[in-house]
């Protein structure tokens, strides 16, 4: 079974197991899971597309709109940003803190 997993990894173009950085080692549990899946007919290492709502992309347009909102009303809350742009709470927080580099936005 393990030979089949290694063969599929080699065909997919992924790095050999000996070249994987220490922090990204593949666990024994993952190898056994792959062995089971390959024995049941799986052909690829890559994940299959998943169902559900796709992630909301952070675009330059959204970042500019959020910046304008904050400059217009400096007491704006993250929840108001979420409601206005349809991004999730975590994404809105990322835009404010990481992209715009604002340290404090009202949380109430």
Phi, psi and omega in degrees: 000314183298326178299322180293320178297314180297320179296317180293321177298320180293321180292328184283349179088006178287162181293147172299155185301330182287344182259001180286132178302152185302321182289349183239033180293148178275131182281160177299322180299319180292321179296317178295323178297317178296317178303314180297315181293320180290327176292334178270008172108002178293142184245342186238155177273328183295150178292148175280156176300142183255153177280163176116181182287130177290156179295146177277123182283145175268110181255163178299324180298316179293321179297317179296318179296318179295319178299316178297320179299317182290321179292327179288316182228096185289353177260018182293151179255161176299322180298325177291323176295318179300313182294327184283322188249354177074010175276159176287168182300314183294318179295319179297318178298320179296319178299312184293314186275315187272315183279313182271344178059038171273134183278322185229129170228141183305137181257354181265000000 
